[in-house]
Amino acid sequence: MSVLVCVTGRNNEKLMAKLQVALPDVDLQLWPDCEDLSVIEFVLTWKAPESLWQQLPNLKVVQSFGAGVDGIPMNSFPSDVKVARIVDPQLSDDMAEYVLSHALAHKLRHQSYIANQYTQYWKPRRARTGESVGILGLGELGKVVAKRLLDNGFTLRGWSRSHKEIDNIDCFHGEEQLEVFASELDYLVCLLPLTMETHGILNKSIFHHVSNECLLINVARGQHLNEQDLIEALDKEELAGAVLDVFATEPLPKTHPFWNHPKVIVTPHIAAVTNLDTVVAQIAENIRACIAGLPIKNTVDVNKGY
């Protein structure tokens, strides 16, 4: 079987070397130096060019290089093509630590004290009292993040596309319950998959309902956020701040206003970074399963998009 690796925007030397060790008998080809796309049955991808997919008549499995699959045009595949994602248990813990650390830093006003230090300004203040956290997205990542926050004294609300019941979390679902979910939140965390329905969900409508002391933490996808709405909400003091780890364009352009906004913290998509050995092990397992005609692990519902 022939496998195509089309992972753009990074150096793939280590990835290819590890895959070749794990799969010595498999024909591994690297985009764009593939001699014959008609023989490809398995594609490992991240941000592949749209023109690729129509050139793969024998495609059986599309494996995302990461946890997200929003860059894969699933509606353009035949119904028998499987789409899989990476599931790294360590990602959940890393994400929970990232969100908790920024929530606590906001509560204790760390960003203000750092700014005050540069101007030698001495002004002690009490910690913020708000403890209501709303998590958009109650998948595996969302549940682990919620538990970490609960263990540290925060109260939790969750919103998802469909109805869920989770201990110690006030659960909301559907567009009709989004405003109630957001009402007077002190922290708003986005962990949603990116779909047509969730694109731009972080906008002035939801910002209008949260507390003026609210901190936005977006660790899902940059396309969830209406950037201009956020800047306006921050400037009008409808939000206290934003922590952004994902952006519509990455790397974030040097001229982007987020870099210099006093109420925005920018991190370079590092909230949860998948371990390469974990990735290779899961990819190799699915390639072997494809060869043997066995079920592919960690597949997604192509109709839902996650």
Residue, then its C-alpha position, 0 to 999 in steps of 0.5 A: m500500500s502507498v501512503l502520502v504524507c502531506v503535512t505542510g508548514r513544517n520540516n518533515e524530516k523527523l516525521m518521515a524518519k520515524l514513520q520509515v522505522a515504524l513501517p519499513d515495508v510500506d511505500l511512504q511518499l512525501w508531498p509534493d514529490c509523489e510520482d503517482l497519486s493514483v496508487i495512494e490509499f492512505v493520506l496523512t495530512w495537515k493543511a493539504p492543498e485543496s487541489l490534492w483531493q481530486q487526484l486520489p481515485n483509490l483513497k481509503v483513509v485520511q489521517s489528520f496529523g493533529a486532533g482537529v480535522d477542520g482542514i479536511p474537506m470531508n464532504s468531497f470524499p466518497s462515503d466509504v473513505k474514513v477520516a481519523r484524528i490523533v488522540d493524545p491523552q497528554l494533550s488534555d492535561d496540557m490544555a487543562e494546565y494552560v487554561l487553569s494557569h491563565a485563569l488564575a493569573h487573571k484572577l490574581r491580576h498578574q498582567s496588571y502587576i507586570a505592566n505596573q512594574y515597567t512604570q514603577y507603579w505601586k498599587p496593591r489590589r485584591a484578587r478578582t472574586g469572579e469564579s464562574v467559568g463557561i466552556l464552549g465544547l464538552g468533548e474529551l478536552g473540555k471535560v478534562v479542563a472543566k475538572r481541573l478548574l473544578d478542583n481549583g474552586f471554580t464553578l462550571r458551565g458548559w455548552s455543546r451542540s447537543h444535550k449532555e449531563i455531566d456531574n458538577i457542570d451546568c450544561f446548556h446546548g443549542e443556539e437557543q441556550l447560548e445567551v443563557f449559558a454566557s450570562e455574566l460569565d467571569y471566564l469564557v473558554c472556547l474548546l469547540p471543533l470548527t464547523m460551519e455552525t461554530h465559525g465566528i461564535l466568539n462575537k459581539s453577541i456573546f461578549h455582550h452577555v458575559s461579565n465586564e470582568c470576563l477573560l476570554i481564552n481561545v484554544a480551539r481555532g482562530q476562525h471561531l473568533n470575530e477579531q474586530d468584535l473582540i477588539e471593540a469589546l476590549d476597548k469598550e471595557e465589555l471584556a477585561g482581557a483575552v488569552l489567544d493561542v490560535f489565530a485565523t492566520e498563523p503565524l500571526p502577522k507582525t502588523h496585527p493589532f493583537w501583538n500590541h493590545p494591552k489586554v491581549i495575551v498572545t501565545p504561538h499555538i502551544a496550549a497543547v502540543t502533540n508528542l511526535d512519538t505518540v503521533v507516529a505510533q497512532i498513524a502507524e497503527n492505522i496504516r497497518a489496520c488499513i492494510a489488514g482491512l481492520p477498523i480504523k481508530n479515532t475516526v470522526d463523524v463526517n456529517k458532524g465534522y468532528 
